Amino acid sequence: MRLILSKNLWKMCLLNLKKYISSYNFSIWILPLQVIINNNIINIYSPNKFIINYIKKKYLKYINNFFLQYWKNKNLKPYFNFIIGSKNNIKYNLLNYNNIYYNKNVFNINSFNNLNLLKNYNFDNFIFNKSNILAYKECIKICNLKSKCRFLFIYGNSGSGKTHLLNSIGNKINILYNYKKKILYTNMKYLLKKIKHFLINNLIKKFIIYIKSISIFLIDDIQFLCNKNYIQIEFLNLLNILLYYKKYIVLTSNCNISNFENINDNLIFKLNYSFKIKIYNPDINLKYNFLVKKCKDINLFLEKDILFYISKNFNLDFIKLEYILYLIYIQIINLNYIKNININFIKNILYKFVIINDNYLNIKIYDIQKIVCNYYNITINDLLSKYRYKSFVLPRQIAIALSRKLTNYSLLKLGLCFNNLSHSYILYSYNRIKNLYLNNSKIKLEFNNLIKLIMNYKNEIYYKKKKVY
């Protein structure tokens, strides 16, 4: 009988919604919903999360007002429970955290710890040398859950392997203890959202009870704590509880604690209790070993000279190096260039897809100026002079555009390198050459030829300093 009444009640709500929603939007957003009402708990089933988010923003206030007026005499308030799927096939529950009314009895810890460990990350496939050996050793020690070091803080640039180490710790503990130990692995951004939800719903006590049952606490990217003043206090309380009950904690960040901005002093003081380890940027040998391993993983055969060229000339982290390898692999398959993969073919790929788009070329502005002057048969004094002859202006602006494209210099520094030119003129020159490159085939050809000359110049330096493996 209750289900029949709930259907009639939802039909009444639909009739009310038609007053505020157009027929087109009604058919797209409202009709796909399925609703079951038990007392004052309204379970709304939706095909996907996109529809739920749109309804929350646009139409939930109308639905809420209808049920408030309908239950006005009974003094009941509606509690909305959004669920992805249908009535018969539920995928997962999605509580409405942003609404005024909540079901305060709901505490789904599985939805909290939904960032599962990545099983392909382990200590066996982690590449290390002197730049990250200390972090590697300490992470192995902490896996036994018997180490004296219970609070570990690892920091380094993004793409240096911090997430790999966190997942390796969790996977190693699962193997050693047959998945009997509770592990909480999450990203700080996700943790902040959940703490905010627990605070609003007065569920923080239940969360703390759950925390006490966890053996190790793994949090990635804690730099997101900055500028979150109120939640910083709750996170500090959380750390105090974990340290009091002698839980193991491993935190990672892209910078040291001293570089955090707008963060609670007590929290910084507590974080300084940790054993801090820095992961330095990978050197040439580490990048070379990483490329060798990744080539084996994707069945890509490249000569040692090619791998050394990539590791030598591209100052990148592991994520971007892996991107370059996949880019080469895709181009080889598309062009059917499996045989005779030489270094010139690789340079051409990197020139087209990496250097032009992502400014990864490491070159001095003076070298660019010298190459442009030789190409246009003028002197460097002519290039850097204030004369506005056509024979000087175009090479000067092309040199500025090349410098802005192939280096990471700011407009102010570029102006200083070109005889104290203003930053507005630097920007004007870059935009002018950019338009000419798109509309003038001659300028486009000259610009591409100059980039090839710069590449060849860098390759000559590379071959002079090349090491033999």
RODO-2510 file (C-alpha; in nm, 4 decimals, decimal comma):
residues 469
     n   res          X          Y          Z
     1     m     0,0000     0,0000     0,0000
     2     r     0,2891     0,2293     0,0789
     3     l     0,4392     0,1826    -0,2708
     4     i     0,1088     0,2772    -0,4360
     5     l     0,0879     0,5907    -0,2253
     6     s     0,4505     0,6790    -0,3081
     7     k     0,3784     0,6447    -0,6812
     8     n     0,0780     0,8737    -0,6525
     9     l     0,2805     1,1197    -0,4474
    10     w     0,5567     1,1264    -0,7076
    11     k     0,2966     1,1804    -0,9831
    12     m     0,1658     1,4796    -0,7901
    13     c     0,5235     1,6079    -0,7645
    14     l     0,5685     1,5666    -1,1419
    15     l     0,2544     1,7680    -1,2092
    16     n     0,3889     2,0398    -0,9849
    17     l     0,7270     2,0374    -1,1626
    18     k     0,5638     2,0980    -1,5011
    19     k     0,4751     2,4478    -1,3826
    20     y     0,8435     2,5402    -1,3554
    21     i     1,0079     2,3262    -1,6243
    22     s     0,9616     2,3302    -1,9994
    23     s     0,8257     2,0148    -2,1644
    24     y     1,1572     1,9572    -2,3435
    25     n     1,3653     1,9744    -2,0250
    26     f     1,1032     1,7728    -1,8398
    27     s     1,1339     1,4840    -2,0866
    28     i     1,5166     1,4924    -2,0796
    29     w     1,5907     1,5360    -1,7084
    30     i     1,2839     1,4351    -1,5048
    31     l     1,1200     1,1441    -1,6870
    32     p     1,4298     0,9133    -1,6685
    33     l     1,4103     0,9259    -1,2871
    34     q     1,2627     0,6441    -1,0792
    35     v     1,1465     0,7187    -0,7249
    36     i     1,0627     0,5087    -0,4176
    37     i     0,9341     0,6913    -0,1083
    38     n     0,9553     0,5230     0,2330
    39     n     0,8091     0,7496     0,5000
    40     n     1,0041     1,0733     0,4503
    41     i     1,3100     0,9122     0,2817
    42     i     1,2992     0,9737    -0,0938
    43     n     1,5205     0,7386    -0,2988
    44     i     1,5783     0,8856    -0,6455
    45     y     1,7248     0,6468    -0,9064
    46     s     1,9057     0,8002    -1,2038
    47     p     2,0803     0,6471    -1,5104
    48     n     2,4036     0,8399    -1,4494
    49     k     2,5789     1,0929    -1,2288
    50     f     2,5482     1,3715    -1,4876
    51     i     2,1675     1,3793    -1,4549
    52     i     2,1930     1,3814    -1,0741
    53     n     2,4301     1,6771    -1,0697
    54     y     2,2078     1,8723    -1,3104
    55     i     1,8937     1,8051    -1,1049
    56     k     2,0693     1,9148    -0,7862
    57     k     2,1617     2,2471    -0,9444
    58     k     1,8365     2,3205    -1,1285
    59     y     1,5314     2,1328    -1,0016
    60     l     1,5948     1,9908    -0,6543
    61     k     1,4669     2,3060    -0,4846
    62     y     1,1252     2,2630    -0,6547
    63     i     1,1063     1,8961    -0,5512
    64     n     1,2071     1,9853    -0,1973
    65     n     0,9476     2,2645    -0,1703
    66     f     0,6703     2,0324    -0,2890
    67     f     0,7380     1,7708    -0,0209
    68     l     0,7787     2,0348     0,2493
    69     q     0,4351     2,1750     0,1697
    70     y     0,2808     1,8295     0,1385
    71     w     0,4133     1,7197     0,4825
    72     k     0,3632     2,0565     0,6448
    73     n     0,0930     1,9319     0,8832
    74     k     0,2995     1,6251     0,9823
    75     n     0,6130     1,8353     1,0495
    76     l     0,8220     1,6051     0,8288
    77     k     1,1251     1,7026     0,6242
    78     p     1,2324     1,5084     0,3133
    79     y     1,5669     1,3246     0,3093
    80     f     1,6920     1,2750    -0,0452
    81     n     1,9030     0,9714    -0,1304
    82     f     2,0367     0,9731    -0,4871
    83     i     2,1244     0,6338    -0,6374
    84     i     2,2856     0,5639    -0,9748
    85     g     2,1087     0,2805    -1,1590
    86     s     1,7504     0,1508    -1,1678
    87     k     1,5273     0,0092    -0,8959
    88     n     1,6280    -0,3468    -0,9857
    89     n     1,9947    -0,2840    -1,0716
    90     i     2,1691    -0,0388    -0,8372
    91     k     2,5276     0,0594    -0,9237
    92     y     2,6156     0,2679    -0,6191
    93     n     2,4710     0,5154    -0,3759
    94     l     2,5330     0,8877    -0,4120
    95     l     2,4198     1,0947    -0,1160
    96     n     2,3080     1,4519    -0,1679
    97     y     2,5763     1,6309     0,0340
    98     n     2,4908     1,9772    -0,0947
    99     n     2,1240     1,9830     0,0071
   100     i     1,9986     2,1345     0,3314
   101     y     1,8442     1,8074     0,4533
   102     y     2,0405     1,4853     0,5046
   103     n     1,9842     1,1347     0,6229
   104     k     2,2040     1,1541     0,9324
   105     n     2,1945     0,7800     1,0017
   106     v     2,3828     0,6950     0,6819
   107     f     2,7557     0,6291     0,7126
   108     n     2,8926     0,4368     0,4146
   109     i     3,2661     0,3950     0,4733
   110     n     3,3058     0,2015     0,1482
   111     s     3,2139     0,5151    -0,0433
   112     f     3,4800     0,7003     0,1549
   113     n     3,7630     0,4622     0,0720
   114     n     3,6778     0,4202    -0,2949
   115     l     4,0243     0,5099    -0,4255
   116     n     4,1553     0,1544    -0,4454
   117     l     4,5239     0,0704    -0,4604
   118     l     4,6703     0,0388    -0,8087
   119     k     4,7927    -0,3203    -0,8320
   120     n     5,0382    -0,2546    -1,1142
   121     y     5,2464    -0,0376    -0,8781
   122     n     5,4865    -0,2406    -0,6624
   123     f     5,8450    -0,2312    -0,5399
   124     d     5,9613    -0,4776    -0,8060
   125     n     5,8905    -0,2378    -1,0938
   126     f     6,0067     0,0761    -0,9088
   127     i     6,3320     0,2095    -1,0551
   128     f     6,5692     0,3725    -0,8083
   129     n     6,9176     0,5171    -0,7754
   130     k     7,0817     0,7739    -0,5483
   131     s     6,8064     1,0327    -0,6159
   132     n     6,5266     0,8238    -0,4571
   133     i     6,6996     0,5302    -0,2808
   134     l     6,6335     0,6672     0,0694
   135     a     6,2569     0,6957     0,0121
   136     y     6,2573     0,3481    -0,1440
   137     k     6,4303     0,1876     0,1571
   138     e     6,2118     0,3589     0,4165
   139     c     5,8942     0,2574     0,2347
   140     i     6,0074    -0,1061     0,2333
   141     k     6,0834    -0,0908     0,6068
   142     i     5,7399     0,0479     0,6929
   143     c     5,5628    -0,2411     0,5137
   144     n     5,6336    -0,4813     0,8020
   145     l     5,4364    -0,2509     1,0345
   146     k     5,7181    -0,2989     1,2871
   147     s     5,9364    -0,0048     1,1901
   148     k     6,0302     0,2543     1,4514
   149     c     5,9562     0,5272     1,1964
   150     r     5,5767     0,5571     1,2071
   151     f     5,5329     0,8990     1,0459
   152     l     5,6869     0,9430     0,7003
   153     f     5,6669     1,2528     0,4790
   154     i     5,7873     1,2194     0,1176
   155     y     5,8098     1,5242    -0,1071
   156     g     5,9325     1,5944    -0,4585
   157     n     5,8224     1,7275    -0,7946
   158     s     5,5187     1,5761    -0,9644
   159     g     5,5951     1,2662    -1,1672
   160     s     5,8890     1,1624    -0,9476
   161     g     5,7305     0,8374    -0,8226
   162     k     5,5585     0,9338    -0,4951
   163     t     5,2228     0,7780    -0,5886
   164     h     5,4055     0,4658    -0,7051
   165     l     5,5652     0,4299    -0,3607
   166     l     5,2343     0,4793    -0,1759
   167     n     5,0607     0,2102    -0,3800
   168     s     5,3625    -0,0191    -0,3425
   169     i     5,3375     0,0089     0,0378
   170     g     4,9689    -0,0838     0,0342
   171     n     5,0146    -0,3748    -0,2083
   172     k     5,3129    -0,5109    -0,0125
   173     i     5,1209    -0,5033     0,3172
   174     n     4,8287    -0,6883     0,1548
   175     i     5,0660    -0,9621     0,0396
   176     l     5,2491    -0,9917     0,3744
   177     y     4,9303    -1,0031     0,5853
   178     n     4,6933    -1,1760     0,3390
   179     y     4,4646    -0,8702     0,3126
   180     k     4,3860    -0,8838     0,6863
   181     k     4,5176    -0,5342     0,7620
   182     k     4,3001    -0,2307     0,6943
   183     i     4,4657     0,0245     0,4669
   184     l     4,3284     0,3684     0,3930
   185     y     4,4742     0,5081     0,0711
   186     t     4,3286     0,8317    -0,0618
   187     n     4,4070     1,1607    -0,2260
   188     m     4,3996     1,4756    -0,0108
   189     k     4,1479     1,6433    -0,2417
   190     y     3,9021     1,3583    -0,1961
   191     l     3,9690     1,3401     0,1782
   192     l     3,8869     1,7108     0,2183
   193     k     3,5489     1,6639     0,0506
   194     k     3,4655     1,3724     0,2768
   195     i     3,5748     1,5487     0,5960
   196     k     3,3544     1,8412     0,4958
   197     h     3,0618     1,6030     0,4478
   198     f     3,1243     1,4338     0,7844
   199     l     3,1338     1,7705     0,9597
   200     i     2,8053     1,8840     0,8048
   201     n     2,6308     1,5564     0,8943
   202     n     2,7852     1,5237     1,2426
   203     l     2,9462     1,1952     1,1371
   204     i     3,3021     1,2855     1,2329
   205     k     3,2848     1,0714     1,5504
   206     k     3,1885     0,7624     1,3517
   207     f     3,4696     0,8378     1,1100
   208     i     3,7215     0,8608     1,3972
   209     i     3,6005     0,5223     1,5305
   210     y     3,6674     0,3766     1,1862
   211     i     4,0102     0,5435     1,1732
   212     k     4,1146     0,3621     1,4918
   213     s     4,0749     0,0268     1,3152
   214     i     4,3117     0,1214     1,0303
   215     s     4,6696    -0,0077     1,0347
   216     i     4,8284     0,2404     0,7947
   217     f     4,7145     0,5742     0,6612
   218     l     4,8374     0,6677     0,3070
   219     i     4,7559     1,0190     0,1809
   220     d     4,8739     1,1599    -0,1507
   221     d     4,9167     1,5315    -0,2353
   222     i     4,8611     1,6921     0,1057
   223     q     4,9542     2,0332    -0,0400
   224     f     4,5797     2,0727    -0,1073
   225     l     4,5409     2,1481     0,2647
   226     c     4,6617     2,5020     0,1975
   227     n     4,3919     2,7716     0,2301
   228     k     4,1482     2,5256     0,3973
   229     n     4,1521     2,6863     0,7405
   230     y     3,8603     2,5125     0,9134
   231     i     3,9342     2,1655     0,7762
   232     q     4,3021     2,2019     0,8723
   233     i     4,1975     2,1897     1,2392
   234     e     4,0021     1,8679     1,1846
   235     f     4,2934     1,7151     0,9955
   236     l     4,5233     1,8136     1,2843
   237     n     4,2882     1,6370     1,5275
   238     l     4,2936     1,3364     1,2981
   239     l     4,6747     1,3302     1,3006
   240     n     4,6802     1,3577     1,6798
   241     i     4,4484     1,0570     1,7091
   242     l     4,6569     0,8510     1,4666
   243     l     4,9808     0,9357     1,6478
   244     y     4,8257     0,8684     1,9898
   245     y     4,7146     0,5192     1,8828
   246     k     5,0549     0,4602     1,7172
   247     k     4,9245     0,4196     1,3643
   248     y     5,1543     0,4306     1,0637
   249     i     5,1221     0,7418     0,8459
   250     v     5,2770     0,8118     0,5038
   251     l     5,2127     1,1513     0,3441
   252     t     5,3322     1,2847     0,0084
   253     s     5,3524     1,6366    -0,1306
   254     n     5,4978     1,8196    -0,4291
   255     c     5,6888     2,0592    -0,1984
   256     n     5,8435     2,0738     0,1464
   257     i     5,6417     2,1689     0,4550
   258     s     5,8228     2,5033     0,4779
   259     n     5,6777     2,6014     0,1373
   260     f     5,3130     2,5521     0,2415
   261     e     5,1072     2,8723     0,2316
   262     n     4,8151     2,9760     0,4574
   263     i     4,8353     2,6728     0,6819
   264     n     4,7827     2,6347     1,0550
   265     d     5,1002     2,6760     1,2649
   266     n     5,0069     2,3851     1,4902
   267     l     4,9606     2,1630     1,1879
   268     i     5,3028     2,2594     1,0529
   269     f     5,4501     2,1874     1,3954
   270     k     5,2870     1,8435     1,3939
   271     l     5,4008     1,7675     1,0374
   272     n     5,7568     1,8517     1,1374
   273     y     5,7452     1,5488     1,3686
   274     s     5,7587     1,3323     1,0584
   275     f     6,0688     1,1823     0,8997
   276     k     6,1032     1,3974     0,5880
   277     i     6,2554     1,2496     0,2709
   278     k     6,3068     1,4348    -0,0549
   279     i     6,2905     1,2637    -0,3937
   280     y     6,5205     1,4538    -0,6265
   281     n     6,4659     1,5015    -0,9979
   282     p     6,5733     1,1940    -1,1968
   283     d     6,9215     1,2121    -1,3474
   284     i     7,0200     1,0839    -1,6926
   285     n     7,0961     0,7285    -1,5766
   286     l     6,7644     0,6925    -1,3913
   287     k     6,5684     0,8259    -1,6890
   288     y     6,7604     0,5897    -1,9181
   289     n     6,6788     0,2865    -1,6995
   290     f     6,3153     0,3953    -1,6809
   291     l     6,2927     0,4170    -2,0613
   292     v     6,4525     0,0724    -2,0994
   293     k     6,1965    -0,0801    -1,8628
   294     k     5,9000     0,0914    -2,0291
   295     c     6,0177    -0,0199    -2,3732
   296     k     6,0084    -0,3798    -2,2493
   297     d     5,6591    -0,3306    -2,1098
   298     i     5,5150    -0,2066    -2,4401
   299     n     5,7329    -0,4333    -2,6622
   300     l     5,9085    -0,1396    -2,8250
   301     f     6,2674    -0,1922    -2,9395
   302     l     6,4797     0,1226    -2,9475
   303     e     6,8571     0,1432    -2,9626
   304     k     7,0611     0,2672    -2,6675
   305     d     7,1610     0,5833    -2,8543
   306     i     6,7954     0,6793    -2,9001
   307     l     6,7071     0,6199    -2,5354
   308     f     7,0109     0,8118    -2,4205
   309     y     6,9244     1,0989    -2,6555
   310     i     6,5753     1,1277    -2,5016
   311     s     6,7034     1,1093    -2,1430
   312     k     6,9824     1,3573    -2,2155
   313     n     6,7945     1,6269    -2,4069
   314     f     6,4545     1,6231    -2,2370
   315     n     6,4447     1,7363    -1,8753
   316     l     6,1163     1,5612    -1,7969
   317     d     5,9585     1,3599    -1,5186
   318     f     5,8593     0,9939    -1,5532
   319     i     5,5020     1,0675    -1,6610
   320     k     5,6111     1,2820    -1,9561
   321     l     5,8877     1,0388    -2,0523
   322     e     5,6306     0,7609    -2,0694
   323     y     5,4095     0,9880    -2,2816
   324     i     5,6991     1,0374    -2,5272
   325     l     5,7514     0,6614    -2,5570
   326     y     5,3845     0,5978    -2,6310
   327     l     5,3912     0,8811    -2,8834
   328     i     5,6867     0,7180    -3,0628
   329     y     5,5158     0,3791    -3,0477
   330     i     5,1949     0,5135    -3,2031
   331     q     5,3838     0,6900    -3,4821
   332     i     5,5809     0,3756    -3,5646
   333     i     5,2580     0,1760    -3,5952
   334     n     5,0773     0,4419    -3,7987
   335     l     5,3674     0,4874    -4,0418
   336     n     5,4569     0,1154    -4,0573
   337     y     5,8139     0,2177    -3,9831
   338     i     5,9042    -0,0873    -3,7757
   339     k     6,2314    -0,1504    -3,9599
   340     n     6,5269     0,0904    -3,9589
   341     i     6,4181     0,2966    -3,6590
   342     n     6,7094     0,5380    -3,6464
   343     i     6,7758     0,8428    -3,4368
   344     n     6,6820     1,0848    -3,7175
   345     f     6,3341     0,9337    -3,7355
   346     i     6,2952     0,9769    -3,3586
   347     k     6,4183     1,3362    -3,3755
   348     n     6,1619     1,4137    -3,6435
   349     i     5,8803     1,2766    -3,4246
   350     l     5,9974     1,4684    -3,1200
   351     y     6,0411     1,7846    -3,3255
   352     k     5,6845     1,7663    -3,4582
   353     f     5,4931     1,6602    -3,1500
   354     v     5,6958     1,7462    -2,8405
   355     i     5,9205     2,0448    -2,8924
   356     i     5,6759     2,2663    -3,0819
   357     n     5,3848     2,2011    -2,8500
   358     d     5,5391     2,1707    -2,5048
   359     n     5,8565     2,3828    -2,5025
   360     y     6,0837     2,0991    -2,3936
   361     l     6,3913     2,2127    -2,5860
   362     n     6,6767     2,3309    -2,3661
   363     i     6,8643     2,6027    -2,5587
   364     k     7,0114     2,9447    -2,4874
   365     i     6,8666     3,2596    -2,6418
   366     y     7,2107     3,3628    -2,7643
   367     d     7,2263     3,0425    -2,9735
   368     i     6,8869     3,1222    -3,1269
   369     q     7,0012     3,4765    -3,2109
   370     k     7,3230     3,3472    -3,3679
   371     i     7,1410     3,0897    -3,5843
   372     v     6,8832     3,3488    -3,7012
   373     c     7,1607     3,5964    -3,7906
   374     n     7,3464     3,3345    -3,9965
   375     y     7,0240     3,2380    -4,1739
   376     y     6,9401     3,5987    -4,2750
   377     n     7,3026     3,7136    -4,3258
   378     i     7,2985     3,9894    -4,0661
   379     t     7,5077     4,0535    -3,7569
   380     i     7,3954     4,0211    -3,3966
   381     n     7,4450     4,3972    -3,3577
   382     d     7,1954     4,4509    -3,6408
   383     l     6,9510     4,2086    -3,4810
   384     l     6,9685     4,3802    -3,1413
   385     s     6,9756     4,7355    -3,2764
   386     k     6,6862     4,9827    -3,2688
   387     y     6,6818     5,0218    -3,6491
   388     r     6,3472     4,9507    -3,8151
   389     y     6,4721     4,8375    -4,1551
   390     k     6,2714     4,5494    -4,3018
   391     s     6,5850     4,3383    -4,3294
   392     f     6,6336     4,3724    -3,9509
   393     v     6,2756     4,3808    -3,8180
   394     l     6,1584     4,0447    -3,9562
   395     p     6,4623     3,8459    -3,8332
   396     r     6,4366     4,0229    -3,4959
   397     q     6,0705     3,9302    -3,4578
   398     i     6,1325     3,5719    -3,5729
   399     a     6,4149     3,5400    -3,3186
   400     i     6,1787     3,6699    -3,0485
   401     a     5,9057     3,4229    -3,1533
   402     l     6,1539     3,1327    -3,1541
   403     s     6,2850     3,2318    -2,8127
   404     r     5,9355     3,2485    -2,6680
   405     k     5,8403     2,9171    -2,8287
   406     l     6,1502     2,7170    -2,7386
   407     t     6,2366     2,8565    -2,3947
   408     n     6,0577     2,9183    -2,0666
   409     y     6,1721     3,2795    -2,0324
   410     s     5,9208     3,5421    -1,9228
   411     l     5,8373     3,8447    -2,1404
   412     l     6,0494     4,0666    -1,9159
   413     k     6,3571     3,8420    -1,9432
   414     l     6,3133     3,8108    -2,3190
   415     g     6,3041     4,1893    -2,3458
   416     l     6,6321     4,2132    -2,1537
   417     c     6,7938     3,9573    -2,3860
   418     f     6,6877     4,1645    -2,6891
   419     n     6,8504     4,4931    -2,5858
   420     n     6,5910     4,6036    -2,3266
   421     l     6,2824     4,5768    -2,5474
   422     s     5,9492     4,6238    -2,3697
   423     h     5,7391     4,3200    -2,2856
   424     s     5,4557     4,4600    -2,4996
   425     y     5,6809     4,4604    -2,8079
   426     i     5,7893     4,1023    -2,7300
   427     l     5,4269     3,9948    -2,7187
   428     y     5,3439     4,1936    -3,0342
   429     s     5,6341     4,0297    -3,2228
   430     y     5,5303     3,6819    -3,1133
   431     n     5,1663     3,7339    -3,2206
   432     r     5,2705     3,8878    -3,5536
   433     i     5,4945     3,5932    -3,6447
   434     k     5,2241     3,3544    -3,5291
   435     n     4,9745     3,5119    -3,7714
   436     l     5,2314     3,5153    -4,0532
   437     y     5,3076     3,1496    -3,9845
   438     l     4,9411     3,0631    -4,0401
   439     n     4,8862     3,2852    -4,3462
   440     n     5,2238     3,3163    -4,5195
   441     s     5,3777     2,9972    -4,6592
   442     k     5,7222     3,1588    -4,7001
   443     i     5,7413     3,2634    -4,3331
   444     k     5,6157     2,9206    -4,2297
   445     l     5,8929     2,7520    -4,4302
   446     e     6,1603     2,9830    -4,2882
   447     f     6,0359     2,9341    -3,9324
   448     n     6,0405     2,5529    -3,9653
   449     n     6,3853     2,5609    -4,1266
   450     l     6,5194     2,7651    -3,8349
   451     i     6,3804     2,5171    -3,5823
   452     k     6,5507     2,2329    -3,7705
   453     l     6,8789     2,4266    -3,7653
   454     i     6,8410     2,4773    -3,3909
   455     m     6,7729     2,1039    -3,3494
   456     n     7,0800     2,0118    -3,5523
   457     y     7,2878     2,2548    -3,3486
   458     k     7,1733     2,0885    -3,0272
   459     n     7,2389     1,7437    -3,1749
   460     e     7,5993     1,8382    -3,2541
   461     i     7,6508     1,9393    -2,8923
   462     y     7,4899     1,6132    -2,7856
   463     y     7,7205     1,3994    -2,9970
   464     k     8,0274     1,5807    -2,8666
   465     k     7,9301     1,5089    -2,5038
   466     k     7,7779     1,1639    -2,5651
   467     k     7,8572     0,8841    -2,3171
   468     v     7,8900     0,5187    -2,4109
   469     y     7,6802     0,2627    -2,2270
***
